[in-house]
Amino acid sequence: QVMSQSAQSVIENITSTNQIVSEKASLLQTNDSKANETMKSTCATLEEVVNSSNTHQQLVGEFAMKSLSVVSEIKAIDGKNAEVIKTAERDGKNCSACIVNGLFKP
């Protein structure tokens, strides 16, 4: 009967240990699942960051190209304006000379 009680005690201890191991394994599985979901979410977030960065880089590049184009156009317009001013000054001098000659040298 002592052996029987000892065997019963061993069986109870094994059963208790198995239950504890089963609970811990279930917790590990739950934690692993949560970690897996967190990793998936982190990867998705990082992909969004990369896509946003690429889009931002593209937009900044396009803006820089348009800015350079506008600056070139402004330089060209400025050059044409300078020519118009020179022509107007020349024509103004010619016109003044013509008026002076017409009034004072008939």
C-alpha positions as CSV (number, residue, x, y, z in Angstrom):
1,Q,0.0,0.0,0.0
2,V,2.9,2.4,0.6
3,M,4.1,1.7,-2.9
4,S,0.7,2.3,-4.2
5,Q,0.5,5.7,-2.4
6,S,4.0,6.5,-3.7
7,A,2.9,5.6,-7.3
8,Q,-0.2,7.6,-6.8
9,S,1.8,10.6,-5.6
10,V,4.2,10.3,-8.6
11,I,1.2,10.1,-11.0
12,E,-0.3,13.2,-9.3
13,N,3.0,15.1,-9.6
14,I,3.3,14.1,-13.3
15,T,-0.2,15.2,-14.0
16,S,0.3,18.5,-12.2
17,T,3.6,19.0,-14.0
18,N,2.0,18.2,-17.4
19,Q,-0.8,20.7,-16.7
20,I,1.7,23.4,-15.8
21,V,3.8,22.7,-18.9
22,S,0.6,22.7,-21.0
23,E,-0.4,26.2,-19.6
24,K,3.1,27.6,-20.2
25,A,3.2,26.2,-23.7
26,S,-0.2,27.8,-24.4
27,L,1.1,31.1,-23.0
28,L,4.2,30.8,-25.2
29,Q,2.0,30.1,-28.2
30,T,-0.1,33.2,-27.5
31,N,3.0,35.4,-27.0
32,D,4.5,34.0,-30.2
33,S,1.3,34.8,-32.1
34,K,1.3,38.3,-30.7
35,A,4.9,38.8,-31.7
36,N,4.2,37.5,-35.2
37,E,1.3,40.0,-35.6
38,T,3.5,42.8,-34.2
39,M,6.2,42.0,-36.8
40,K,3.7,41.9,-39.6
41,S,2.3,45.3,-38.5
42,T,5.8,46.7,-38.2
43,C,6.7,45.5,-41.7
44,A,3.6,47.0,-43.1
45,T,4.4,50.3,-41.4
46,L,7.9,50.3,-42.7
47,E,6.7,49.6,-46.2
48,E,4.4,52.6,-45.9
49,V,7.3,54.7,-44.7
50,V,9.4,53.6,-47.7
51,N,6.5,54.4,-50.1
52,S,5.9,57.8,-48.6
53,S,9.6,58.6,-48.7
54,N,9.8,57.5,-52.3
55,T,6.8,59.7,-53.2
56,H,8.2,62.6,-51.3
57,Q,11.6,62.2,-53.0
58,Q,9.9,62.1,-56.4
59,L,7.8,65.2,-55.6
60,V,10.8,67.1,-54.4
61,G,12.7,66.2,-57.5
62,E,9.8,67.3,-59.8
63,F,9.6,70.6,-57.8
64,A,13.3,71.2,-58.2
65,M,13.1,70.5,-62.0
66,K,10.1,72.9,-62.4
67,S,11.9,75.5,-60.3
68,L,14.9,75.3,-62.5
69,S,12.7,75.6,-65.6
70,V,11.0,78.6,-64.2
71,V,14.3,80.3,-63.4
72,S,15.5,79.6,-66.9
73,E,12.3,81.1,-68.3
74,I,12.7,84.2,-66.1
75,K,16.3,84.6,-67.2
76,A,15.2,84.5,-70.8
77,I,12.4,87.0,-70.2
78,D,14.9,89.2,-68.4
79,G,17.2,89.1,-71.3
80,K,14.4,90.0,-73.7
81,N,13.3,92.9,-71.4
82,A,16.9,94.2,-71.4
83,E,16.8,94.2,-75.3
84,V,13.5,96.0,-75.3
85,I,14.8,98.6,-72.8
86,K,17.9,99.2,-74.9
87,T,15.8,99.5,-78.1
88,A,13.5,102.0,-76.3
89,E,16.4,104.0,-75.1
90,R,17.9,104.1,-78.6
91,D,14.6,105.0,-80.2
92,G,14.0,107.6,-77.5
93,K,17.4,109.2,-78.3
94,N,16.6,109.1,-82.0
95,C,13.2,110.6,-81.4
96,S,14.6,113.3,-79.2
97,A,17.2,114.1,-81.8
98,C,14.5,114.2,-84.4
99,I,12.4,116.6,-82.4
100,V,15.4,118.9,-81.5
101,N,16.5,118.9,-85.2
102,G,12.9,119.6,-86.3
103,L,12.4,122.5,-83.9
104,F,15.8,124.1,-83.9
105,K,17.0,123.3,-87.4
106,P,14.1,123.8,-89.7
